[in-house]
Amino acid sequence: MGQNVPAANVSEEPSPEVLADLAHRIGYDFTDLGLLRLALTHRSWCAEHPGSASNERLEFLGDAVLGLVVTDHLYRTNPDLAEGQMAKARAQVVSAVALGEIAAEIGLGAGLSLGRGEERSGGRDKHSILADALEAVIGAVWLDGGLEAADACVMALVSHRLTLAAAGPGGSDFKTRLQEQAAHVVDGTPQYRLSEEGPDHAKVFTATVLLAGEQWGAGTGRSKKEAEQAAAADALARLAASEDERVGGGERQDA
């Protein structure tokens, strides 16, 4: 990911075009684009524009929504994980560091409304500001589209990281597991394709994995290994879903 989105002009609100582009990258079509604008309004902007509202209330809401969606997903998809393991996995995904990285990957900084001081000090790239804004965006999606929309948005943003976190240190070799699965499913080995974006000190790698020439998974990471593991995890999840559909369809036909 690590998207190159044209930034809003210094000390100006983002244009409707910038907001629409970010909405597309977030994966949600807002009915009220003003909610997205509010979610991207930092308090430093409000200090210079009296009467403007900041994203802090939306951030408060989005933090709760994010925690709910991640916790619900962990509970439903990992029946063997103990409470402590689920808590550790959730903490990895909802941490300010993780959220800041995700926000940077989708180019969220381009849409921020910042005060002149924050603009000059590189506020668009500060993980703390980006993490808060991403939580506010999640809160905005909740208000605009409800739980179903927020659930889909959150999982689109964090699913790869959540899968890796839930697997834990001893279960995260998704590449090996995918290779074993692929031998049975397509009688071949997975092929990985890599791309990278960003400066040397902050590169973001994107990996796609192909089975029999067809793309089955994609993922991002701060290293090639992390990106490939995320892509393999995505492919495994899709293979499992495909198998569930096949079995379920057979059961319905037999009924």
N, C-alpha and C positions, 0 to 999 in steps of 0.2 A: 504494500500500500504506500504510505509515505507520499500522499498526494500533493501535487503542485497546483494549488488553488490560488487564483489571483486574489491578493489581499485587499481589504478595504483601504481607502486612502487614510493617511495619518489623521487622527482626530475627527474622522467622519464615520457615520454609521455605515454598515455594509449595504450595498445596493441590493435590490430585489434579485438581480441575477446571481450575485454571490450567495445569497441566502438559498435560492432555488438549487444552486449547484451543491451546496452543503447538505441540503435536505436529501438530495439524490444520493450523496455519499453516505449519509446516515442510514438511508434505506427506508425513509418514511415520508409520505406526501402530506404535508400539513394542510389542514383546512384553514387554519388561522396562522399565517406565516409570521404574524406579530409575536406569537408565543416563542418562535425560534429566535426572533430578534431580541426579545427580552432575555432569553436563556444565554445569549452571547454578550450581554451588557455587563461589563465589570464595574465595580463600585468606583474605580478611578474615573470612569467616564461620567458617572453621576455627580461626582464632586465638582466637575467642571461644567455640568449642565443641570442646574437646579431644577427640580421637578421631575427629573427622569428616575425611573425605578431600576434597581439593579437586579441581577440574577440570583441573589442570595436566598430568597424565599423558594424559588424554583429548585435551587440546589438542595435545600433542606428536604423538599418533597422527593426529588429524584434520588437522593441517597437512600431513602426508605424504599422506594420502588425497586431500585437496583438490588438492595439486600433481599427483598421479598422474592424477586424473580430468580436470582441466583440460588437462594436457599431452597426454593421450591424445586428447581431443576435438580439440584444435588440430591435432594431427598427422594425424588421420584425415579431418578435414573441410576442411583447408586445404593441399592438396598443393603449392600454388605458393609457400607462405610459407617463407622461409629461416629458419635456426636463430635468427638475431638477431631477426627479426620475431616469431617465436613466443615468444621469451623476453620481449620487450617486452609482447606481448599478455597473456601469463600474469601478468607482474608487475602489470599494471593491475588484473587481476581478483582476485588473491590478496593484494593489499596490505592492510595494517591499515585504511587509510581506506575502501577499497571494502567490506571485510568488516563494518566498523563500520556503514556506511550500510545494508547489506543487513540486518544484525541489527536495526537501528532500524526499518527498514521493516516487518519482520514482528513487531515488538513483543516481541523477545526479552528486553528488560530487565525486563519484568513478572514473569518467572519466576526471576530471579536471587536466590540466597541471599547476602546481603551482611552484613558486619559493620556495627555501628552507625555507625562513622566514615565508611565508604564510603557508607552510606545517606544520611547528613547532607550529604556533599559532592557528592551527585548522581551516585553511581556507576552508577545504572541508565541514565544517558544518556551515560556516557563511552565513546567509540568504542574505546578500547584494551581496556576490559573486555568490551565487546560483541563485538569482533572475536575475542578469545580464547575467549569462550563459544561463538561460532558454530563455530569450529574444533573445540572440544570436542564440540559437538552432532554434527558430521560424524563424529568418531571414535566417538561413541556409536551412530550409525546403522550404521557399519561393523561394530561388535561385535555389534549386535543382529540385523542383517539381511544382512550380507555385502556383497560388492563391488557386486552388481547394485542393491541398495537404496541404497547410498552414491552410486553413479553417478547414479541417478535423482534423488536428493535434491539433490546438488550442482548438477546441470544445471538443475533447477527453480529454484534460487536464483540462479544466475549466468549463465544462457544469454543473456539480453539483453545484459548487459555484455560477455560474451565475444564475441558477434557483432560488437558495436561495436568492441571492442579489436582483433579480428583484421582488420577492414576497414582500420584505419589512418586517418590524417588525410585521405588522398586518396580513400578509398572508402566513407566513412560516410554519404553522402547517400542513405539508404534511402528517404526519402519520394519523391525523384525517381524512383528505380528502381521503387518500387511503383506510382507513377502510370503509368509506361511499361508495366509488366506488366498493370495493371488495364485499360488500354485494350484489350488483346488478350483478356484472360480474361473480363471482365464488360462490356466496352464502356461503361465509366463511370469516374468518378474516385473515389478513396478519400475517405471522410468520417471526420473525427476527432472524438472526444468527450473532453473533459478534466474531471478533478476534482482537487481539491487538499486536503491535510490538513496540519496542523501549524502552529506559530507562524510569523510572518513571517520570522524569521531561520533557520528550518529547515524550510521547506515541502517537501513531497514531492508531486509531480504524477503522476497516473495518466492514461494515454491509452489509448483503445481505437480501433481503426480498423475501419471497416465497408466492405465491398465489396458493392454491390447490396443493401444493407440487412442483410447478414449479417456478424457480427463475425468477423474473421480474425486479429486480433492485439491484443496488449495489452503495455504496458510502463510503467515508472516512471522518474522522473528528478528531478533537483534544479531543473530548469527545464522550461517547457512544450515547448521545442524538443527537449530531451533525451528527454523522455517520448514525444513523437510519433515521434522517430527510432527509439526502442526498439520501439514498437508496429509501426512499418513494417517493421523488421528481423524481428520475430516473424511478421508476415504473409507476408513474402517466404519465410521458412523453411517456413511451412505450405503455401504455394502450391507450392514446390519438392517437398515431401513428397507433396502431392496428385498432382502430375504424375508423380512416380516410381511411385506406386501405380497410376495409370491406365495408364502405359506397361508396368509390370511385369505387371499383370493381363492386358493385351492380349497380351503375349508368352507368358504361361502358357496362354492360351486357344488361341493359334496353334500351340503346341508339340504 
